[in-house]
Amino acid sequence: MISPINLCKRKLMGCVFIGMTVLLTSCETKPIEPSELLSQKQTFSSLKRTSSPLPSLHVDGNQIKDAFGNPVTLRGFSLLPNESNDECTTCSPRPISEMLALQANAAQGWFSRVVRIGVHQSYSDPASAFANHIDPFVQQAISLGLYVIVDLHLVANYGDGGTPQSKVIDFWRYVAPHYANNPEVIFEVYNEPISPDNWTTWKNFIQPVVDTIRAVAPNNLILMGNPQWSTRVNQAVSDPFDDPNMAYVYHIYPNQPATTSSLDARFGNAANSIPIVITEFGWNADPNYSDNVTYGTSGGWGKQFRTYMDGHAHIGWLNYIFDNYWKPQIFDWNWNLMSGENQGKFIRDWLFELQNHNQAGGFTPGPQTAFKVHNIPGRMEIEDFDEGGQDISYHETTFDNQGGNVYRNTPVDLGTTNDGGGGYTLGYINTGEWLAYTLSNTVAGTYDINLRVASGDAATGKKITVKLDNAPLGTVDITSTGGWETYQNFTLSDVTVPSGSNKILRLEFEGIGYNVNWVEFLSNP
């Protein structure tokens, strides 16, 4: 049995429930110097958003799919409710419209595909809440080509002594019909019901709300929370709601372990049977931006959680929170993107890497064209990979070019080298990355394939696989060369290569701790 978990919002001037105790926190009071959200370091021609209508979403077994049958993994952010944006007098607040636009700004590295718009204090006046705090941002999100979750962001007991059922019904009776013809809009009916901690009681309370929504908006996807701060999703496996287009919600922070066994027990096993979306998770190591619920590190909690979620790709997620006020924030009080053991850069890179994975409408690669002319036999300098973009001419795991060199306007990590008289090298390599090169002409024959590599790291597991038109030509194991500028050749010998034109050479990387300068094919008759 899962014990009650402290998941009531990490909100400044909000509450954290610990048993029956309510703790209040307040804003940091140090002066703030306004600064830019992010410097626009790179603009990639392949990173474009679309405002074309998104396909409708529906539940199919334990997955969410689009109208064409493609699996869709919702990944994005929660925003601060607009009604709370003026509460913190020392946070130098930014307009919610600005934050919404930024989290979908591909040129600055943000690849959110769904955004969560919450309303809480003003919900008891649905018309006012809709006009001032919901619809302007829903319409903006739609114009940006995003799915958008309308989140009744209540964190409270329900029923007797708590939120009245009639208030929840009134809210959705007003809001839902406005979006009945908008397939981009998703309804999260009650963010975090707390008590009673009883599934039957919860179903009896919320079913009339679902009925109210379905009477006016029969097709929109519904996200269903559950008692104890939306941590009781397992009970939906044996006793689901009778609704054909409903997914279930789970919320998790580092006060819940991110080990495989823990995540399996909390929601992973349930996700084998029912569709689940994690509509809140996050962490920070800096105590100014975390608390007893949200304190965690990227290395100790975030990486475990990501590994699990990437291995269960049908489970969607929305990070909490794209702001600098409520905890755990993405930005610090000066609007700098948090990094290191804090979640900001980690989440940005995660969304960047998976920007084309399980997206509505599927992924249709754009054009791939040669950056320079390459032939076999011959040498390909590592930096001269094709034009095209992420998952077309390369796959990169981080948005920033960590090598710092501006030879190419891409996120691929290029730096400089003194090897062979100077030039460029690929560094900061991570498992799963690859580069592709169009070959104008390939002469059939037997070749030695030399890879020019330096490594100052004795760690094992470093490998490079060479493929031609997706057919493996071989894999080399990379060992330490004694230094980051100590290059040597690692060779695949006696490799048979067929003739042809416009073939694609692909280098796939595994492990970390090495630099690559070039690859060459030498005839070996």
WOPEUR-V370970 format. One record per run of one state. SS is the DSSP state (~ for helix, > for strand, _ for the rest). FROM is the first residue (numbers start at 1). TO is the last residue. If there is no record, write none. Layout:
SS/FROM/TO
SS/FROM/TO
//
This chain:
_/1/9
>/10/10
_/11/14
>/15/18
_/19/20
>/21/24
_/25/56
>/57/60
_/61/62
>/63/66
_/67/70
>/71/71
_/72/74
>/75/78
_/79/81
~/82/84
_/85/95
~/96/102
_/103/105
~/106/108
_/109/113
>/114/119
_/120/125
~/126/143
_/144/146
>/147/152
_/153/154
>/155/156
_/157/157
>/158/158
_/159/162
>/163/163
_/164/164
~/165/179
_/180/184
>/185/188
_/189/191
>/192/193
_/194/198
~/199/216
_/217/221
>/222/224
_/225/226
~/227/230
_/231/234
~/235/238
_/239/245
>/246/253
_/254/259
~/260/268
_/269/269
~/270/272
_/273/275
>/276/282
_/283/283
>/284/284
_/285/286
~/287/289
_/290/294
>/295/295
_/296/297
~/298/311
_/312/315
>/316/319
_/320/326
>/327/327
_/328/330
>/331/331
_/332/336
>/337/337
_/338/343
~/344/353
_/354/368
>/369/369
_/370/374
>/375/376
_/377/377
>/378/381
_/382/386
>/387/387
_/388/389
>/390/390
_/391/393
>/394/395
_/396/413
>/414/417
_/418/418
~/419/421
_/422/422
>/423/426
_/427/433
>/434/439
_/440/440
>/441/442
_/443/444
>/445/455
_/456/462
>/463/468
_/469/470
>/471/477
_/478/482
>/483/497
_/498/499
>/500/500
_/501/502
>/503/510
_/511/514
>/515/523
_/524/525
//
